[in-house]
């Protein structure tokens, strides 16, 4: 756990803070509604597993110049272990991303990953607030033994500090099952601005969408895909529900963008693909066959990057391998020395590079990499 710091009063105790959080929520909602590419930021390490600050900054620059509208830092892809007392990288990693983002006139939406029990989550959210982050992505991993009331109260407390993005993380990488009823109550928290839907499960994805619609807050809460196995399917597919106040009128709800580990690589191409999707939606044009085909190609690529064949054991190292090949990372090292590519995973990455050359952004990276690394 991070070192404790003085805590902000709850919004009920601090009227000035109510105004601050309200204004922040308005600004973040406006940005999220646009539909953004938000990569889950990886962690750059040296061979002795120390933070490689030069390459960490280079990654941030890459994502911004590739067209990302936001960045998620301190999340699963950044490695949860950065919080361990003997590692203690979390504050510095947050700071490096903010500093690099301020090099740009149009700064991306900065989202900090927050997790743990309430005391730890408060400390992390306060650190994000003081460092200059716009919102938090709240993981409930490890809290599966809590009651629904406890989970909702926990979320509400963190939402008193910064605008709140919910996170439905798949159980295979540490998430917990969260039913419709939880999401229905979560959507009623005033400071919720978005939800990252990442259970890798269509039934669970529908639970979240329906809960937000039933809460009547679908205009306030932006839905983002984290389903790396169905990225383009999520973005292309409308969800149709009756309006709560007028059940005879049908409401179209969409997942508008992505907050994704997958988008930590080939990010320039991800921006171009999302632009194509948004153009189709805006003009009500039929979805081109090319995009439907690409949806499956992206899922196939993700299977290689995320090591689906081995229950996602090599998910982080697979992303590192792509960034290493592009010269953005020096190696694929993780904090845990037992994290490495699974047998055959490198060959799978070779295969998707070979089969889908139109999906990578290697030329873009090669053109700018040396400048990013300065």
Phi, psi and omega in degrees: 000146177291160176296135183292147175231163178303139185264144175291145176296160174296159182299334179291339183259349187225091182302323180296327180287330175301315179296318180298311183293325178296315180294322177297316181298319179300314182294316182292319178302317181300317180291315183297325181298336181295334185085096189248154164272116180235097177290147169274112192291124175285179180245124179266122180238156172275176182297333177266017174062039169257159181294126177266092188294325179299311182285332176297317176294322180299321178298315179300316179298318177304310184297319181293313182288339176284350177110014178292137176268351180200168176222139175249119188238141181081028182253189183306316182293335177280351180081114181301335184293350178298346181272346184298139185306324182283346178260304172053045178264347189305309180300317183292322179296317176300316183294318181300318181293318178297315181299315180293324181294331181284356174286348187249141180299317178257096184283137179289163173293122185256121184240127180259133174287133181229139181208182177093180177294171191302317180301314180293316182298323178297314180300316180294318180295321177294321176298315178300316179301311184288335179280342177110015180284154185269333185200169175239145171257112190263113176270137177255014177304138180085359181249024183296341179273355180282154174282164178300319179300319180294319179296315181295317179298320177300311180298317180298321180294318179291325177292349173285347186258315178214158172309144193247127171251119177289160186217110174261092183271137181297140181302333183298337179239028170110359179281177178232154178290130182230110187283173178311314185301320177297311183295328177297318178286322178300319182296341180277351178289125190300327186270005177287126182245342182193168175221128170270117183261107186221043179276354185055041186207122185292323179298315181291324176300316179296325177303315183293312182300313182295322179298318180293317178298314182295335178284345183079010185250022181296340175280341181261331187251116179273136179264130180236138177279137168236008179281084185297345178272355182210044186303302185288327175301316179298316185288333184270343191262120174281149174250126186249123180222154173291142177294140184298318184274349180212080188301341179280350179259130182270138184249132176261123179241141181228151166279118195264342181199193182222140170240101201222140167294323181301325181280006170284351175228155180053041190290322179301317180292324177300319178298317180294321180292317178297324175300318178298315180299313182296326178294319177298316182293317183296320183267355183059028178283153175300146180291123181297146177303328180301319180290322178297319177294320181295329179303315180287328178294322178294318178297320178297318177297319180297325178301324178286313182296317188268359176060049181300330182295339181238040176056037173068022181299323182259029185299313182286317181293331176296317176296318178301322182296319178296315180293328176293316179298328179278352179086007179278327173248148178280328180206183183256020187300140173243166178302316177278115181295347178275000174268120181204173178295140176286157176304128179088351183291320178299320179293325176294321176295319173306316184297312183289330172299318183288317185282329187232061182297338180286352182265345183269163179237034184302321181295318178299315180296315182299325182293327189245350190305314185297324178291319179297329184277354180291000000 
